[in-house]
Amino acid sequence: MNKPYFLLVAIFLSLFFISCDNDDNGDTGDPEIPSGDVTKYVIAATPTASEGVADYLLTVDDLTGGVISTQGNGVEQDGTYRYYVTSNNKFYSLLYGQGNPGAVTTYILDADGELEKISDFQSETVQAFAPIGDEILLAKISRNIDEPFASWYRLSTESNQFVGEGQINTEVLANNGEVAFFTWITEVDGKAYMPYMSVKACCNDRFGTSYPDSGWIAVFDYPSMEFEKVITDDRISGIGRYFTNGLSVDEKGDVYAVSSAVSSNNGELTASNPGAIVRINSGEDEFDPNYFFDLEQASGGYYPTFHVYAGQGKFVLNMEAVADRGTYSTGKKYAIADVYNKTFTWVTGLPDADDIVLVTSRNNFASADGKTVAVGITTQTSSYVYNIDIATATATQGLEVQGGKITAIHELSYTE
C-alpha cells in the first residue's frame, strides 16, 4: 500500500541554479558525434540491495529486450522518493523533501545519447504538477482548514525559471465547509483542468469527506490562472486520487475522467458510486449526461486505480478487486478499456498478481503511434518492462533491469 507521505514531491517558488556540469566518463579524446537524431528511453530504478537508497536513471535504446543492471550504470539521484516528468524534451527529477525544500534536477539527452544535467535547484513541496504548453504548472496544496490555500507556480521549460505564481482559496472553491484538494492537473484546450477531492482538512481525518459521491473539476484560464468554473458530476466519486491523474484528452478533444470511487470518512470507504469513466465532449464545459462507463460492472468486480491513455479511445488500466478496495491501493492486474465502444478486455501475458512486488503506476510509457504501452513490473525474481500490444491486449516481457525496481519509463531525444 502506498503511503501519502511517500507521494509528495518537492518544488520551490524560488529557483536558482546550483550547478550546470557534465558527467566525466573518463574517456580520452573527443567523442564521435553521431549524425541525425538520437532517441533513448530513460528508466528510473530503485536499487534492491538496500533500503532507503536513491534511484538510478538508466538510458537504453530498446524496451523490447536485453538486460541492464543498476550496478555500475546510470546516474544516481540525490535523495530518496524521486518523481519524474518530461516536458519540452527535458527530464525533470523531483525530490520529496520530507516537508523541507528539496532538489529538482533537469536533464537533457546529449549527442552521445547520455543524460546531461543542465540545472539543479531547490524548491518547496508540491502535490500536483503537469506540463501545459512549454511550461509545467505545479501546485502546493494545504491540508489545513485553517489555512485553506493552494499555491501555484508556472515553471518555464525554456528558461528553467518560474514565470508566475499565485494562490487559490480552496475553501471558497469547495463551497461546502470542506476544502478542495487537487488530485492532478491536465491541459484541456489551453486551459488548466484541476480535478479535486473535497476533504475535511482537519482533525484526525484530513482526507475524509462528507461528500463521497461527487466528482469535481476546477477550470482555470492559462496562463493567467483566473478561475472560470467548477464542472461536477454526481454519478461518480472523486476523479483520480491523491497524487494520481484522473483525466485524459483524446485526439478529438473529448475529456475522459476516471474515478476509483475511494472516498472515505473516518477511515471507512463511503463512496456508493462505482469506479467508472465519464466524459466531457469537445467544446463543452459540462459532463455528457448520456455517457457513463461502469468499469466495475464491465470487469466483473474490479475498479481502476491508475490509467494511461494509449490513443484512439484506448485506456490501459491498473485494476484491483472491489473486495480489496483501498484509498492507496495499486491494482496489479491490467486491462484495456475502449471508451468509444465501452468494451473491456483483460491483458494476457503478464505475471500473476501474487508474484508482483511493484508496478509502475504513474510513469508508464505510451508509444506515439498508440500501438504499445510499456509498463514496469517487478516480480519476486527481477524487474522487467512489459510491452502491452493494444490491438491484441497481450503483453510481452522485454527489457530486464537487474538489481533494481523500475519506477518510471520516459523517452528523450537529441536533435542535431
DOVEXTI-38323 format. One line per 4 residues: number of its first residue (from 1); for each residue x, y, z of N, C-alpha, C. Coordinates in steps of 0.001 Angstrom, whole numbers. Atoms other than C-alpha are relative to their C-alpha. Example, Ala and Ser with C-alpha at 12.3 -4.5 7.8 and 13.67 -1.06 7.14 Angstrom:
BEGIN
1> 890:-1190:0:12300:-4500:7800:900:1200:0 | -820:-1190:-60:13670:-1060:7140:-770:1090:730
% end
This chain:
BEGIN
1> 846:-1194:0:0:0:0:875:1233:0 | -753:-1244:29:1336:3401:-916:-429:880:1140 | 289:-930:-1088:1534:5907:1904:17:1411:-540 | 62:-1344:565:562:9516:1278:1269:791:209
5> -1201:-773:-197:3753:10802:2813:1114:-456:-914 | -965:396:1020:5667:8820:189:-326:634:-1335 | 471:-455:1301:3742:10593:-2510:166:1496:-215 | -205:-1442:159:4882:14191:-2010:1176:264:-914
9> -1061:-364:944:7111:15983:-4468:551:1350:414 | -588:-1256:-412:9486:18898:-3994:162:965:-1147 | -257:-1085:966:9285:22136:-5983:-118:1322:763 | 3:-1257:-753:10038:25675:-4608:-261:1173:-905
13> 333:-1170:783:8798:29063:-5769:1229:854:-303 | -1208:-800:208:12327:30498:-5602:1060:-891:-611 | -849:923:750:14550:28877:-8237:1350:633:-261 | -1319:-474:358:18258:29210:-8576:853:-1166:-434
17> -895:1040:499:20888:27258:-10415:1137:-218:996 | -1130:351:-846:23435:25447:-8270:1181:-453:-850 | -1101:454:837:25415:23736:-10955:-513:-396:-1350 | 275:438:1361:25449:23041:-14660:1232:-738:-479
21> -1225:710:317:28039:20338:-15080:-291:-1269:-747 | 103:1240:746:28603:17412:-17390:730:-1099:743 | -659:1139:-615:29490:13947:-16197:1318:-265:-711 | -1289:388:559:33140:12971:-16704:40:-1503:-51
25> 57:1450:119:33091:9458:-18063:1374:-646:-128 | -1332:565:14:36853:9074:-18115:526:-313:-1376 | -475:279:1348:37110:8735:-21912:1090:987:-384 | -1035:-887:505:40140:10178:-23680:-320:379:-1418
29> 255:-450:1355:39938:12227:-26839:-1410:520:-154 | 1313:-540:280:36947:13839:-28432:-952:-1108:-396 | 954:1035:375:33807:11686:-28662:-467:181:-1432 | 541:-59:1361:32439:10828:-32053:-1447:448:71
33> 1345:-558:-56:29316:12916:-32590:-855:-668:-1069 | 833:648:1002:26559:10913:-34257:-772:1027:-806 | 793:-897:836:24658:12488:-37099:-1471:-337:165 | 1436:232:-79:20901:12926:-37070:-499:8:1424
37> 652:12:-1296:18551:12339:-34138:428:-1224:813 | -266:1094:-925:19236:10193:-31069:-1165:-60:969 | 1102:178:-931:16366:8779:-29006:341:-1107:989 | -261:975:-1052:16708:6936:-25701:-1218:-89:919
41> 968:156:-1076:14393:5546:-23087:720:188:1323 | -557:-231:-1327:15048:6724:-19539:-779:-863:994 | 600:895:-986:14382:4072:-16904:463:429:1382 | -337:-251:-1400:14261:5091:-13245:-175:-1300:767
45> 45:1260:-748:15060:2167:-10957:592:207:1385 | -476:-55:-1374:15446:1891:-7195:776:-1272:305 | -776:1204:-298:18279:-496:-6224:-658:-839:1094 | 641:912:-954:17039:-3555:-4357:951:-479:1079
49> -995:547:-924:20261:-4220:-2454:-168:511:1420 | 127:-563:-1336:19433:-1924:462:-1203:925:56 | 1157:-848:-209:16663:182:1951:411:1478:2 | -213:-1424:-89:16346:3956:1673:1082:524:-918
53> -1019:-440:941:18585:4313:-1373:-643:781:-1128 | 504:-868:1053:18266:6734:-4254:-172:-766:-1305 | 186:565:1338:17029:5929:-7753:1246:185:-850 | -966:-175:1075:19342:5410:-10684:-779:233:-1294
57> 581:-244:1311:18482:6801:-14110:839:-734:-1036 | -667:811:1011:19370:4310:-16844:-507:397:-1374 | 426:-286:1372:19298:5021:-20584:206:-1238:-858 | -51:1192:856:18549:2258:-23097:-565:347:-1372
61> 469:-207:1372:17902:2005:-26826:-1325:-689:-275 | 1107:874:371:15175:-608:-26702:-696:-502:1253 | 777:522:-1124:12381:-1671:-24357:-454:-1439:-219 | 559:1313:335:11601:-4961:-26088:895:-1165:393
65> -890:1091:-379:14628:-6952:-24907:1284:521:587 | -1285:-359:-567:18078:-7004:-23401:-23:36:1512 | -184:-27:-1448:19424:-6676:-19883:863:1201:363 | -827:-1071:-545:20747:-3719:-17921:-41:-117:1515
69> -94:103:-1456:21855:-3508:-14305:214:1374:611 | -267:-1229:-737:21866:-733:-11738:1430:32:523 | -1384:67:-480:25355:-1911:-10762:939:558:-1052 | -971:-586:897:27890:358:-12391:-591:727:-1184
73> 659:-688:1107:25334:2002:-14676:-895:1112:536 | 996:-1006:-301:23165:5082:-14697:516:1193:781 | -279:-1235:-728:23040:8447:-12966:-735:-71:1334 | 613:95:-1324:22456:8245:-9227:-655:1320:370
77> 710:-1189:-427:19884:10663:-7861:361:358:1433 | -343:-509:-1319:20394:12777:-4773:-1230:-68:888 | 1129:125:-914:17993:11584:-2098:-1039:-987:-483 | 1025:976:313:15135:9102:-1982:-1321:673:-339
81> 1348:-471:342:11492:9431:-3074:29:1037:-1111 | -41:-859:1181:12007:10906:-6533:-1217:-254:-878 | 1085:94:963:9240:11610:-9032:401:756:-1249 | -557:-420:1276:9566:12458:-12696:-1078:539:-945
85> 872:-507:1051:8036:14462:-15535:888:423:-1167 | -707:-412:1209:9168:15035:-19119:-816:1068:-715 | 677:-1077:708:8334:18271:-20910:1015:744:-849 | -863:-751:897:9808:20122:-23890:1343:-709:-191
89> -1177:845:201:12263:17241:-24323:1041:170:1109 | -850:-66:-1185:13666:17788:-20827:-591:-926:1065 | 395:963:-1023:13567:15279:-17986:237:624:1367 | -80:-630:-1312:12792:16659:-14526:-112:-1073:1086
93> -38:926:-1123:13708:14646:-11443:-286:789:1264 | 522:-795:-1104:11797:15890:-8392:143:-762:1306 | -228:636:-1293:12770:15122:-4801:-1049:437:1011 | 848:-302:-1147:10287:14877:-1954:912:367:1166
97> -928:-510:-1002:11984:16970:714:-409:-240:1433 | 433:297:-1370:10234:15475:3768:-478:1265:716 | 516:-1233:-578:8493:18811:4323:955:1171:-97 | -1002:-1049:163:11683:20768:3658:243:236:-1484
101> -376:-198:1395:12939:22323:439:847:-1156:-503 | -730:1109:592:14274:19658:-1903:529:371:-1362 | -680:-273:1261:16198:19376:-5124:-869:-371:-1196 | 574:317:1304:14874:19473:-8686:1152:6:-996
105> -1108:118:942:17355:18259:-11297:-562:-156:-1405 | 467:12:1384:16883:18836:-15028:1070:-629:-892 | -918:671:915:18421:16628:-17721:-484:172:-1443 | 287:158:1417:18619:16644:-21487:822:-1171:-500
109> -797:1050:627:19969:13997:-23833:1042:659:-885 | -1038:-616:820:23330:14893:-25344:199:-792:-1294 | -206:598:1316:24692:13954:-28771:461:-1444:70 | -438:1385:-178:26167:10738:-27371:-1102:-892:556
113> 1086:788:-566:22801:9625:-26026:103:-177:1501 | -152:62:-1454:23794:10274:-22406:-774:1140:647 | 688:-1047:-740:21913:12237:-19773:994:1083:406 | -823:-1139:-373:23385:15708:-19281:-793:888:944
117> 672:-854:-977:22456:17660:-16170:198:1455:-389 | -110:-1403:389:21669:21273:-17073:-433:957:1103 | 339:-870:-1125:20239:22594:-13803:-279:-840:1226 | 241:663:-1285:19914:21718:-10139:-389:1098:978
121> 466:-1109:-823:17795:23895:-7872:-860:-502:1151 | 776:325:-1196:15968:23919:-4536:-1445:452:-167 | 1386:-408:113:12226:24075:-4146:-882:-510:1126 | 990:373:-1014:9121:23703:-1934:-719:-1286:-395
125> 754:1222:243:6845:20689:-1673:-1279:297:-771 | 1274:-88:709:4040:20291:-4213:-633:-1381:-68 | 720:1265:83:1394:17623:-4649:-633:-251:-1365 | 539:188:1351:362:18109:-8292:854:796:-973
129> -790:-694:1005:2288:19017:-11436:-234:-653:-1351 | 208:542:1342:1874:18618:-15188:392:1046:-1033 | -332:-945:1063:3046:20167:-18467:-1252:680:-560 | 996:-753:765:929:22883:-20068:782:836:-1011
133> -793:-668:1017:2407:24035:-23361:1479:-181:281 | -1432:30:-283:6064:24930:-22803:296:303:1460 | -186:-220:-1430:5562:25250:-19052:-429:-1240:776 | 525:990:-934:4986:22995:-16072:-733:764:1092
137> 786:-609:-1065:2214:24028:-13698:63:-900:1227 | -165:751:-1241:2752:22990:-10086:-891:588:1077 | 884:-477:-1061:510:23202:-7041:408:-587:1348 | -223:392:-1392:1325:23108:-3335:-1320:209:732
141> 1397:-6:-443:-1939:22256:-1587:-85:-215:1503 | 149:88:-1446:-2855:22847:2030:-991:-1099:377 | 935:950:-607:-4471:20121:4133:-469:502:1356 | 360:-628:-1269:-5309:22558:6913:-1168:951:-234
145> 1198:-808:187:-8820:24025:7099:214:1430:486 | -281:-1347:-509:-7354:26997:8991:880:805:-950 | -817:-667:1016:-5037:27809:6060:-378:-569:-1367 | 540:684:1187:-7148:26853:3037:466:612:-1319
149> -534:-592:1224:-4859:27908:214:871:-1013:-747 | -914:734:865:-3186:26192:-2714:838:1015:-745 | -902:-890:742:-144:27921:-4151:349:-647:-1330 | -363:531:1310:546:27531:-7867:1204:749:-542
153> -1220:-545:574:3756:28087:-9794:90:-424:-1460 | -215:288:1412:4449:28309:-13525:1498:-42:-275 | -1414:198:287:7837:26895:-14486:202:-53:-1512 | -306:8:1424:9137:27743:-17962:1021:-1087:-285
157> -965:1027:381:10811:24748:-19578:992:520:-1034 | -975:-630:884:12564:27114:-21968:1153:593:807 | -1012:-691:-800:14386:29135:-19302:334:-717:1293 | -138:652:-1303:14045:26749:-16324:-71:1022:1136
161> 267:-979:-1032:12788:29671:-14290:-1503:117:216 | 1406:-233:-281:9492:30339:-12568:-409:1343:-581 | 445:-1208:684:7492:32905:-14512:-1346:496:519 | 1261:-452:-572:4349:33201:-12418:-341:-813:1230
165> 430:693:-1205:2815:32290:-9068:-1239:681:548 | 1197:-563:-598:-366:32810:-7104:-620:-978:974 | 674:843:-974:-2846:31321:-4654:-1465:-198:-374 | 1413:328:176:-6267:29660:-4747:-578:-278:1381
169> 679:278:-1265:-8624:29758:-1767:-840:-1262:-190 | 643:1299:250:-9643:26099:-1650:-1268:-192:825 | 1251:63:-751:-12331:26601:993:-1118:676:-782 | 972:-699:839:-14108:29122:-1222:-326:-849:-1225
173> 218:832:1180:-13638:26795:-4200:-929:-1168:309 | 851:1147:-356:-15187:23782:-2425:-1426:444:330 | 1305:-603:-288:-18058:25929:-1065:-960:-970:690 | 862:951:-708:-19320:23169:1235:449:-234:1443
177> -513:166:-1344:-17495:23633:4542:1281:-820:59 | -1256:726:83:-14545:21495:3391:949:785:-920 | -907:-662:921:-11576:22347:1165:214:-884:-1217 | -314:733:1226:-10666:21362:-2366:1477:-403:28
181> -1383:490:79:-7546:19187:-2644:200:-564:-1403 | -187:383:1396:-6341:18921:-6242:710:-1346:-99 | -617:1309:191:-5554:15398:-7372:1049:23:-1094 | -978:-118:1076:-3702:16380:-10560:-370:1183:-874
185> 198:-1114:923:-3546:18833:-13462:47:-547:-1419 | 5:412:1403:-4406:18334:-17158:-286:1206:-877 | 272:-1062:964:-4208:20729:-20086:-1139:-414:-908 | 1140:237:884:-7502:20914:-21964:-246:1279:-791
189> 241:-1145:882:-7747:23282:-24930:665:1269:523 | -755:-1144:-474:-5096:25532:-23443:-335:465:1399 | 381:-355:-1363:-6764:25709:-20025:546:-1035:988 | -415:914:-1061:-5766:24130:-16693:-1240:-610:638
193> 1079:739:-644:-8281:21483:-15632:599:-691:1229 | -557:494:-1258:-7674:20614:-11972:-1080:-728:799 | 949:775:-799:-9827:17784:-10555:370:88:1480 | -322:-59:-1419:-10134:17871:-6796:-917:-892:815
197> 784:666:-1030:-11303:15901:-3789:-510:1065:962 | 461:-823:-1110:-13451:17603:-1184:414:-716:1286 | -530:639:-1211:-11707:16932:2166:-208:904:1204 | 215:-755:-1236:-12199:17970:5770:1191:877:359
201> -1244:-728:-282:-8556:19066:6166:88:420:1464 | -99:-299:-1427:-8786:18901:9930:-21:-1288:811 | 145:1065:-997:-8747:16739:12990:915:-1171:-343 | -782:1192:324:-7515:13161:12557:-484:-662:-1275
205> 575:567:1230:-9334:12685:9258:99:1041:-1113 | -192:-1115:913:-7797:15275:6944:-461:-318:-1413 | 431:354:1344:-8602:13335:3756:-1398:-619:-21 | 1376:450:-26:-12047:12243:4905:-932:1068:-550
209> 950:-946:578:-15130:13832:3375:-1429:-381:352 | 1441:227:-172:-18830:14215:3974:-720:-19:-1340 | 584:-47:1346:-19356:14332:191:694:-1045:-895 | -747:1057:693:-18187:10942:-1160:-468:-283:-1417
213> 582:408:1277:-20407:10717:-4227:-154:1159:-977 | -49:-1047:1015:-19415:13653:-6395:1433:97:-510 | -1304:-282:578:-16564:14459:-8734:28:1435:-485 | -95:-1413:330:-15289:17991:-9377:1251:268:-834
217> -1154:-517:735:-13006:19740:-11862:-69:1519:45 | -106:-1460:43:-11915:23347:-11334:711:395:-1290 | -546:-431:1284:-11223:25122:-14631:609:1392:159 | -702:-1273:-89:-8659:27931:-14829:508:405:-1384
221> -636:-532:1196:-7657:30140:-17717:1511:-116:157 | -1457:102:-59:-3997:29769:-18632:615:893:-1068 | -814:82:-1212:-1569:31350:-18140:-434:910:1154 | 389:-953:-1051:-3499:33921:-16080:-395:-707:1295
225> 511:783:-1131:-4860:31175:-13754:-1221:669:645 | 1263:-543:-478:-8094:33122:-13428:-1047:-1118:22 | 1011:1050:-171:-10844:30852:-12104:-1175:237:-946 | 1140:-107:910:-13617:30111:-14613:-1243:-691:546
229> 1183:701:-489:-15935:27445:-13205:388:-1341:591 | -139:1378:-473:-16382:24082:-11489:-946:-879:-800 | 805:1011:700:-17598:21110:-13532:-190:-1163:960 | 253:1036:-995:-19271:18450:-11402:-900:-1092:-555
233> 833:1140:396:-20911:15039:-11747:-268:-831:1247 | 385:767:-1183:-22831:13156:-9054:-157:-1494:-284 | 63:1432:317:-22681:9798:-10855:1281:-718:390 | -1292:574:-339:-19065:9270:-9766:440:491:1367
237> -690:-520:-1177:-16850:9694:-6734:1121:894:-509 | -1070:-896:416:-13594:11679:-6892:660:-435:-1295 | -699:250:1258:-11701:11971:-10188:1480:-134:317 | -1352:280:-432:-8271:10417:-9803:26:-274:1486
241> -163:171:-1443:-6899:10008:-6301:1127:918:445 | -1132:-788:-488:-4274:11626:-4116:1214:-249:-888 | -1194:76:823:-1303:12370:-6381:-181:-913:-1215 | 310:928:1095:-2992:10494:-9230:-839:686:-1057
245> 726:-586:1117:-4066:11732:-12639:-1300:-757:-259 | 1280:621:309:-7734:11091:-13401:-612:498:-1295 | 532:-564:1242:-8137:12993:-16685:923:-300:-1171 | -753:91:1248:-7052:12347:-20268:-853:554:-1128
249> 668:-607:1147:-7890:14051:-23555:319:-822:-1234 | -246:797:1196:-8354:12072:-26769:297:896:-1200 | -375:-727:1204:-7492:13064:-30338:-1106:928:-497 | 1121:-834:415:-10940:14589:-30847:-231:1191:932
253> 184:-1056:-980:-10613:16853:-27822:-995:-334:1085 | 883:427:-1086:-13048:14876:-25669:827:-299:1250 | -691:186:-1273:-12084:14706:-21982:-644:-1166:739 | 506:1154:-739:-12417:11418:-20099:519:44:1432
257> -325:-37:-1420:-12486:11330:-16299:-159:-1396:595 | -11:1340:-588:-11575:8126:-14435:-126:126:1514 | 233:-39:-1443:-12923:7617:-10918:251:-1373:611 | -240:1242:-740:-11648:4981:-8473:-1057:-249:1068
261> 1047:108:-1028:-14502:5653:-6030:578:-483:1326 | -648:389:-1256:-12285:5528:-2932:-173:1075:1084 | 247:-1001:-1032:-13735:8414:-909:-255:-684:1334 | 135:609:-1327:-13705:7792:2835:-445:1039:1019
265> 381:-844:-1123:-14942:9186:6131:382:-733:1272 | -474:615:-1243:-13221:8462:9449:581:-1400:-229 | -688:1249:277:-11206:5682:7848:-822:-1056:-696 | 880:966:656:-14175:3911:6261:-310:471:-1409
269> 372:-334:1374:-14741:3800:2497:-1499:232:-70 | 1414:-380:-61:-18062:5548:1930:-627:276:-1360 | 568:-274:1319:-18475:6041:-1836:-982:-1095:-388 | 979:980:476:-21599:4345:-3156:-19:-82:-1520
273> -104:62:1453:-20963:5209:-6811:1134:-946:-399 | -1035:957:414:-18884:2672:-8787:1207:689:-627 | -1131:-449:801:-15446:3073:-10307:-433:51:-1450 | 608:-192:1313:-16305:4472:-13714:738:1065:-780
277> -528:-1045:877:-15410:6719:-16641:-1162:838:-515 | 992:-921:550:-17403:9799:-17637:712:914:-993 | -571:-741:1121:-16887:12247:-20496:-525:1432:-61 | 369:-1358:389:-16873:15954:-21358:280:110:-1485
281> -178:-63:1445:-17420:16384:-25078:799:1236:-402 | -836:-1083:486:-15039:18590:-27041:-818:1276:-190 | 683:-1278:126:-16017:22238:-26839:-1053:254:1049 | 1008:-149:-1055:-18372:21651:-23896:696:232:1339
285> -559:-195:-1330:-17875:22552:-20247:-888:-627:1074 | 776:806:-933:-20226:20043:-18623:182:-1469:-378 | -62:1419:304:-20202:16258:-18332:-1180:-404:-882 | 1031:531:883:-22153:14404:-21004:-934:-889:821
289> 911:797:-836:-25264:13103:-19174:-350:-1346:-614 | 346:1248:678:-25654:10332:-21748:1170:-984:-75 | -1153:899:51:-22182:8848:-21292:399:-431:1409 | -435:556:-1276:-21311:6544:-18382:511:-1410:-248
293> -629:1302:204:-18919:3571:-18451:318:-582:1375 | -156:633:-1309:-19276:1420:-15315:1067:-1086:-104 | -1103:949:118:-15898:-330:-15047:-145:-1178:951 | 194:1111:-935:-16869:-2411:-12036:-927:-1053:-596
297> 906:936:660:-19734:-3947:-13972:691:-669:-1182 | -650:548:1191:-17666:-4390:-17140:1077:-1014:343 | -1118:869:-378:-14795:-6082:-15281:-417:-1176:866 | 448:1076:-879:-16887:-8317:-13089:506:149:1424
301> -337:-204:-1403:-15948:-6724:-9768:1370:578:266 | -1286:-682:-187:-12760:-4676:-10238:-185:1502:-215 | 63:-1454:161:-12122:-943:-10002:1371:514:-443 | -1274:-522:498:-9409:1246:-11628:758:756:1083
305> -825:-770:-928:-6504:2576:-9584:869:1024:-730 | -789:-921:816:-4388:4202:-12340:-353:-240:-1458 | 251:185:1428:-4650:4759:-16068:1078:686:-820 | -808:-701:989:-2615:5689:-19122:-771:-43:-1305
309> 725:-58:1266:-4194:6845:-22359:944:-394:-1120 | -840:495:1089:-2786:4915:-25329:-283:718:-1303 | 394:-644:1248:-4716:6668:-28108:-1219:-661:-605 | 1167:518:704:-7813:6237:-30271:-1028:-638:942
313> 1028:444:-934:-10059:5799:-27253:377:-1182:868 | -431:1172:-782:-7992:3010:-25639:755:454:1254 | -643:-258:-1279:-7010:3200:-21974:570:-1298:548 | -550:1114:-767:-4661:842:-20146:-218:325:1475
317> 395:-223:-1387:-5926:479:-16585:678:-989:933 | -321:887:-1124:-4444:-907:-13388:-1308:-284:719 | 1273:374:-607:-7300:-2842:-11808:232:-784:1300 | -50:688:-1290:-7896:-4062:-8248:-1398:-503:331
321> 1294:564:-363:-10659:-6266:-6881:-755:943:931 | 824:-855:-851:-13533:-4313:-5344:60:-462:1456 | -64:541:-1359:-13303:-6613:-2329:1251:479:740 | -1254:-468:-603:-9756:-5276:-1742:190:1506:-179
325> -88:-1440:258:-10547:-1627:-2443:649:718:1175 | -675:-789:-1019:-8299:796:-571:363:1362:-553 | -259:-1375:424:-7566:4505:-669:1282:132:-791 | -1297:-123:658:-3954:3993:-1737:443:-1299:-670
329> -345:1278:616:-4087:522:-3293:445:201:-1446 | -450:2:1391:-2340:-185:-6602:-412:-1321:-635 | 438:1215:678:-4007:-2649:-8954:1154:-678:-724 | -1081:767:629:-1689:-5411:-10203:-497:-830:-1178
333> 523:579:1237:-3961:-6625:-12977:-187:1143:-996 | 98:-1020:1038:-4082:-4782:-16298:-1129:-333:-967 | 1083:179:957:-6933:-4241:-18713:15:1165:-982 | 167:-1059:994:-7736:-2223:-21831:-1481:339:-99
337> 1374:-476:136:-10892:-138:-21849:-93:829:-1272 | 302:-787:1202:-12204:1115:-25193:-1186:889:346 | 1058:-892:-466:-14172:4191:-24184:-959:382:-1121 | 912:-280:1101:-15659:4628:-27658:-1087:-1066:-89
341> 944:1119:124:-17286:1196:-27731:-441:-577:1334 | 290:489:-1353:-17464:665:-23952:272:-1500:117 | -418:1393:-144:-15601:-2636:-24156:1166:-76:972 | -1005:216:-1042:-13291:-4079:-21510:679:-1325:-269
345> -738:1215:311:-10529:-6622:-22136:1185:-138:953 | -1145:252:-862:-8088:-8162:-19677:1247:-214:-840 | -1281:196:679:-4419:-8077:-20702:579:-1346:412 | -624:1298:-268:-2794:-11501:-21008:1518:112:-170
349> -1443:55:159:872:-12469:-20832:786:656:1115 | -654:-651:-1132:1637:-10748:-17522:221:-986:1145 | -174:868:-1168:2947:-12312:-14288:-1275:-44:836 | 1120:66:-930:411:-13497:-11748:105:1119:1013
353> 19:-1123:-931:-645:-10712:-9435:692:-351:1313 | -612:413:-1266:542:-12731:-6412:1519:20:-65 | -1454:14:165:4088:-12756:-7850:567:1404:-195 | -438:-1369:272:4208:-8996:-8431:304:736:1305
357> -415:-789:-1157:6092:-6833:-5925:-357:1468:-190 | 196:-1424:264:5767:-3426:-7597:-320:197:-1465 | 271:-378:1383:4311:-1888:-10752:175:1505:-139 | -20:-1436:255:4895:1493:-12349:-1438:455:-209
361> 1398:-416:46:1630:3310:-11808:-180:1340:-690 | 169:-1353:536:2149:6971:-12756:946:306:-1150 | -1045:-307:966:5104:6741:-15119:161:-1099:-1032 | -51:936:1108:4201:4255:-17834:212:772:-1305
365> -338:-661:1257:5144:4971:-21452:-914:-483:-1119 | 858:316:1138:2684:5112:-24360:707:431:-1275 | -660:-319:1260:4151:4966:-27863:-808:1041:-768 | 653:-1081:730:3388:7862:-30188:-1044:-513:-974
369> 961:543:961:1559:5575:-32631:-1202:-656:667 | 1133:552:-725:-802:4335:-29906:-89:-1510:-12 | 63:1457:119:89:705:-30515:465:-737:1246 | -631:696:-1117:2024:-78:-27342:49:888:1232
373> -259:-648:-1279:2124:851:-23680:999:-862:757 | -1030:710:-752:5251:-101:-21733:-186:276:1486 | 162:-113:-1450:4889:-777:-18002:1150:-722:680 | -1027:665:-778:7437:-1708:-15377:-631:-895:1048
377> 530:955:-971:6730:-4802:-13298:1169:-694:689 | -1008:683:-792:8961:-6070:-10505:-631:-1224:644 | 476:1251:-578:8431:-9701:-9548:930:-445:1125 | -850:538:-1059:9977:-11872:-6860:1416:-251:-493
381> -1312:369:535:12894:-12617:-9202:760:1163:-626 | -681:-1115:646:13653:-9421:-11153:-1022:1056:-409 | 859:-1085:460:12249:-6280:-12736:57:73:-1518 | 78:64:1451:11051:-6149:-16340:-896:1114:-540
385> 950:-773:771:9487:-3877:-18883:-896:-975:-749 | 960:777:784:6335:-5466:-20274:-654:933:-999 | 559:-800:1077:5132:-4144:-23605:-1378:-533:-360 | 1390:409:224:1350:-4264:-23957:-424:411:-1400
389> 528:-254:1340:55:-4584:-27509:-1483:348:132 | 1355:-487:-235:-3127:-2526:-27523:-1017:-752:-859 | 949:647:904:-4737:-4242:-30528:-393:-1392:472 | 262:1389:-395:-4443:-7750:-29071:-159:-182:1502
393> 60:65:-1462:-4411:-6944:-25332:918:-1089:544 | -992:971:-470:-1317:-9123:-24921:1275:741:386 | -1239:-593:-482:1866:-8285:-23027:1162:-944:-274 | -1206:770:264:5366:-9406:-23916:1112:505:903
397> -1114:-391:-864:8281:-9435:-21492:1138:556:-839 | -1069:-649:745:11009:-7064:-22659:1243:193:830 | -1242:-335:-693:13974:-5314:-21070:-35:-464:1454 | -159:361:-1408:15189:-6762:-17766:922:1003:670
401> -835:-887:-810:16536:-4359:-15129:411:-783:1238 | -496:792:-1112:18688:-6335:-12731:444:900:1146 | -446:-724:-1188:19257:-5139:-9201:-782:1252:307 | 780:-1199:-269:16538:-2514:-9250:-1470:-194:-301
405> 1434:-6:252:12804:-1922:-9153:-329:1167:-921 | 341:-1048:951:11515:17:-12156:-1099:886:593 | 996:-942:-521:9669:3157:-11047:-509:977:-1043 | 448:-938:1032:9389:5177:-14275:611:-377:-1336
409> -473:199:1365:9731:4888:-18054:-336:1255:-797 | 194:-1214:780:10228:8017:-20173:809:-100:-1289 | -739:-62:1250:11612:8967:-23581:565:1396:-196 | -649:-1266:302:14089:11700:-24534:686:-110:-1353
413> -668:-19:1296:15579:12761:-27852:1020:1126:-64 | -953:-1046:360:18592:14698:-29080:-133:229:-1496 | 104:-346:1405:18188:16527:-32368:1151:910:-380 | -1170:-765:433:21218:17811:-34211:-408:1368:-550
% end
